[in-house]
Amino acid sequence: MEIAYWAEGDSGRLPDNAGRVYWGHETCVERLLSAFDVDDFSIRLRDTDTRLTFVTPSLTDKEMSQVCRLVDTFSSSLGCFEVVCNDWGLLHWLTDRQSVEPTIGRFLVGQATDPRLAAFDMPDRQLPHERTVSHADGTLVALRYRRPPKSLMTHLRECAIDIPEVLSFLSRFGARRLEVSNVLQGIRLKLARGWRASLHLPEVPVAVARDAWSDEGNQWLHPTFPVHLHRRDNTVFFCNNGKQEDLPAQGIDRLVYRTTSL
Amino acid sequence: MSVTPDLRDPPVPGGDGFRIVAPADHPEEVPALAEAGADEVYVGVLPPSWSERYGDWDCISRRQGNIANLASIEQMQHVAEQAGAAGLKASLALNVRYTAGQVPEVADLAVAWEEAGGTAVILSSLGLLVRLQQLGSRLARHISILANVTNSQAVAFYREFGATRVILPRELTVAEMAAVASMQPDIEFEAMTLNEKCRFIDGLCGFYHGTTFPDDAASVFDYERSGRGGTPVVHSQDLCYAGHGCQVPFVDELGRAIPQPPRDDVNRPACAACDLMPLYEARVRLLKIGGRGLPTGLKLRAVSFLRRACELALDGSDVAEMRDHYERTFGRSCDGASCYYPSRVFAGD
């Protein structure tokens, strides 16, 4: 199992003894473009024999040209490296870039990330199991808990990307890897031959806003959520350090840690 | 000197005038929406076979329950017939990303929709796009706002799956939309112009949409009644559901409320009327009204408002006149927070 770490924040500080670092931003291009000197970062990667996975967010056309320049900069300096695409347009653009190994980002794989979905199958979190509520028209109704069917919980563990025909199509763009989150309800990947996945720990991104919050709290708490949420920049996350089962059998051969998320 | 394009005789080669795309939730609404000025309708469907397997949350069309979804395949077919009779195009929202086991069932819905006369599907699932190609479906493929198509390369990506229209994310500015559209001249572009603005980006939001109780629509739930006429029962897999993620009253670690934007207010809806001409110039000709699940009267009001707004834009009306139209329609003045694409300055606000 390969272990990778996110390079820390805007300084691009490399974790000790990391064979591979993830650097970039999944949700905010401004954070990406305002970062440190990329040339200097490339030299440090080369000097420490550290492999790069460059992480990119969803992009407008203008942002796409800016990010593509960064890709070209890394390309000329590092040779081969990975680019995590969270935008089908970038994947499309990368098709002819021989030195780049595109991977399918967490926002494209179609995982269910709301932690409340895991609580569907947590009867102890659904107490009391029956209560009377009133419609606005005055009609009284008993609202009663029903444990979800197996088909639903199976569905919640799956991704929308690991359909053989879809993976075959994406292979035409050079992709052979995808990134997944450590979602609370568990993971059930069925990758086609030749595909591999990276599992990100512990943060699971739930929702992204166009703009970053300016002065709101870092923690987002509510008793109906089985875990605490937190926000960073323009994204709301939760953390899950729980272990997933049978990682190699699911094609997961890399763990990606973010150690300073809170 | 700026020239106002004539929407009835558009100056762009191959272009069309604006077309209004309105939500429908019942077959009976379709003729009324056409009468009010809609050119197209879109619907969702949540058949019992789906809710038995997956529940009634938003995993078939990003809207929950039968308030915002037709309750049966028969109703869906009836909508297609009504739309055909009224001369409207009709699209079916199968717009979320489906897992391998779901794709065949969803594709069956699309086939039934096509056979009934439906003209398009709204979608973001690569699996469904591939499946429709395999089935030889002739339905037009409208790429959903949930696909988060923010650049022209992404449009090119979806064109490989036969996309004919892209519904642009509501977070883009009109200038960003123009940049996308200018590179893809043979694709239609659609944008949200009324209702349902949210702080989160549709295609990057994982908060699920469930059914909240109490609700004002008693008739749409599948009740179980005891033989003795007791209180009707509704089953749910999430009794804790406190609302969409954008509506939950979160607090921080010190118990202070996290400020959330005001909920979408049907009497002060998010609106892009003042930006109709810039949208037109950006080649966005399809004007989408959000609001699946709203009462019929509110949908009709929205269509009438937007139809008149198109006429005002055509006549070269200024922002003040458009805002006056807004206030006369909704009974409240427009404010900057209601603006869908807030690129203009609201003097005096």
Chai-1 contact restraints between the chains, C-beta under 6 A:
chainA,res_idxA,chainB,res_idxB,connection_type,confidence,min_distance_angstrom,max_distance_angstrom,comment,restraint_id
A,S58,B,N148,contact,1.0,0.0,6.0,A-B,restraint_1
A,S58,B,T150,contact,1.0,0.0,6.0,A-B,restraint_2
A,L59,B,N151,contact,1.0,0.0,6.0,A-B,restraint_3
A,T60,B,T150,contact,1.0,0.0,6.0,A-B,restraint_4
A,T60,B,N151,contact,1.0,0.0,6.0,A-B,restraint_5
A,T60,B,E176,contact,1.0,0.0,6.0,A-B,restraint_6
A,D61,B,N151,contact,1.0,0.0,6.0,A-B,restraint_7
A,D61,B,S152,contact,1.0,0.0,6.0,A-B,restraint_8
A,D61,B,A179,contact,1.0,0.0,6.0,A-B,restraint_9
A,M64,B,N151,contact,1.0,0.0,6.0,A-B,restraint_10
A,W88,B,A154,contact,1.0,0.0,6.0,A-B,restraint_11
A,W88,B,F157,contact,1.0,0.0,6.0,A-B,restraint_12
A,G89,B,N151,contact,1.0,0.0,6.0,A-B,restraint_13
A,G89,B,Q153,contact,1.0,0.0,6.0,A-B,restraint_14
A,G89,B,A154,contact,1.0,0.0,6.0,A-B,restraint_15
A,H92,B,Q153,contact,1.0,0.0,6.0,A-B,restraint_16
A,H92,B,A156,contact,1.0,0.0,6.0,A-B,restraint_17
A,H92,B,F157,contact,1.0,0.0,6.0,A-B,restraint_18
A,W93,B,Q153,contact,1.0,0.0,6.0,A-B,restraint_19
A,F107,B,L204,contact,1.0,0.0,6.0,A-B,restraint_20
A,G110,B,R97,contact,1.0,0.0,6.0,A-B,restraint_21
A,T113,B,G206,contact,1.0,0.0,6.0,A-B,restraint_22
A,D114,B,G206,contact,1.0,0.0,6.0,A-B,restraint_23
A,D114,B,F207,contact,1.0,0.0,6.0,A-B,restraint_24
A,D114,B,Y208,contact,1.0,0.0,6.0,A-B,restraint_25
A,F120,B,Q237,contact,1.0,0.0,6.0,A-B,restraint_26
A,F120,B,D238,contact,1.0,0.0,6.0,A-B,restraint_27
A,Q126,B,L239,contact,1.0,0.0,6.0,A-B,restraint_28
A,V133,B,F213,contact,1.0,0.0,6.0,A-B,restraint_29
A,V133,B,P214,contact,1.0,0.0,6.0,A-B,restraint_30
A,S134,B,P214,contact,1.0,0.0,6.0,A-B,restraint_31
A,H135,B,P214,contact,1.0,0.0,6.0,A-B,restraint_32
A,H135,B,D215,contact,1.0,0.0,6.0,A-B,restraint_33
A,H135,B,A218,contact,1.0,0.0,6.0,A-B,restraint_34
A,A136,B,P214,contact,1.0,0.0,6.0,A-B,restraint_35
A,A136,B,D216,contact,1.0,0.0,6.0,A-B,restraint_36
A,D137,B,A218,contact,1.0,0.0,6.0,A-B,restraint_37
A,T139,B,A218,contact,1.0,0.0,6.0,A-B,restraint_38
A,L140,B,T231,contact,1.0,0.0,6.0,A-B,restraint_39
A,V141,B,P232,contact,1.0,0.0,6.0,A-B,restraint_40
A,V141,B,V234,contact,1.0,0.0,6.0,A-B,restraint_41
A,A142,B,T231,contact,1.0,0.0,6.0,A-B,restraint_42
A,A142,B,V233,contact,1.0,0.0,6.0,A-B,restraint_43
A,L143,B,F213,contact,1.0,0.0,6.0,A-B,restraint_44
A,L143,B,V234,contact,1.0,0.0,6.0,A-B,restraint_45
A,L143,B,S236,contact,1.0,0.0,6.0,A-B,restraint_46
A,R144,B,V233,contact,1.0,0.0,6.0,A-B,restraint_47
A,R144,B,H235,contact,1.0,0.0,6.0,A-B,restraint_48
A,Y145,B,L239,contact,1.0,0.0,6.0,A-B,restraint_49
A,R146,B,H235,contact,1.0,0.0,6.0,A-B,restraint_50
A,R146,B,Q237,contact,1.0,0.0,6.0,A-B,restraint_51
A,P148,B,Q237,contact,1.0,0.0,6.0,A-B,restraint_52
A,S151,B,R53,contact,1.0,0.0,6.0,A-B,restraint_53
A,L152,B,Y54,contact,1.0,0.0,6.0,A-B,restraint_54
A,L152,B,G55,contact,1.0,0.0,6.0,A-B,restraint_55
A,H155,B,T99,contact,1.0,0.0,6.0,A-B,restraint_56
A,E158,B,T99,contact,1.0,0.0,6.0,A-B,restraint_57
A,A160,B,R97,contact,1.0,0.0,6.0,A-B,restraint_58
A,A160,B,Y98,contact,1.0,0.0,6.0,A-B,restraint_59
A,A160,B,T99,contact,1.0,0.0,6.0,A-B,restraint_60
A,I163,B,A100,contact,1.0,0.0,6.0,A-B,restraint_61
A,I163,B,G127,contact,1.0,0.0,6.0,A-B,restraint_62
A,E165,B,V130,contact,1.0,0.0,6.0,A-B,restraint_63
A,V166,B,L126,contact,1.0,0.0,6.0,A-B,restraint_64
A,V166,B,G127,contact,1.0,0.0,6.0,A-B,restraint_65
A,V206,B,G206,contact,1.0,0.0,6.0,A-B,restraint_66
A,A207,B,F200,contact,1.0,0.0,6.0,A-B,restraint_67
A,A207,B,C205,contact,1.0,0.0,6.0,A-B,restraint_68
A,A207,B,G206,contact,1.0,0.0,6.0,A-B,restraint_69
A,A207,B,F207,contact,1.0,0.0,6.0,A-B,restraint_70
A,A207,B,G245,contact,1.0,0.0,6.0,A-B,restraint_71
A,V208,B,I201,contact,1.0,0.0,6.0,A-B,restraint_72
A,V208,B,L204,contact,1.0,0.0,6.0,A-B,restraint_73
A,A209,B,R199,contact,1.0,0.0,6.0,A-B,restraint_74
A,A209,B,F200,contact,1.0,0.0,6.0,A-B,restraint_75
A,R210,B,E171,contact,1.0,0.0,6.0,A-B,restraint_76
A,R210,B,I201,contact,1.0,0.0,6.0,A-B,restraint_77
A,E216,B,I258,contact,1.0,0.0,6.0,A-B,restraint_78
A,G217,B,D252,contact,1.0,0.0,6.0,A-B,restraint_79
A,G217,B,I258,contact,1.0,0.0,6.0,A-B,restraint_80
A,Q219,B,D252,contact,1.0,0.0,6.0,A-B,restraint_81
A,Q219,B,E253,contact,1.0,0.0,6.0,A-B,restraint_82
A,W220,B,F250,contact,1.0,0.0,6.0,A-B,restraint_83
A,W220,B,I258,contact,1.0,0.0,6.0,A-B,restraint_84
A,L221,B,V251,contact,1.0,0.0,6.0,A-B,restraint_85
A,H222,B,V248,contact,1.0,0.0,6.0,A-B,restraint_86
A,H222,B,F250,contact,1.0,0.0,6.0,A-B,restraint_87
A,T224,B,C240,contact,1.0,0.0,6.0,A-B,restraint_88
A,T224,B,A242,contact,1.0,0.0,6.0,A-B,restraint_89
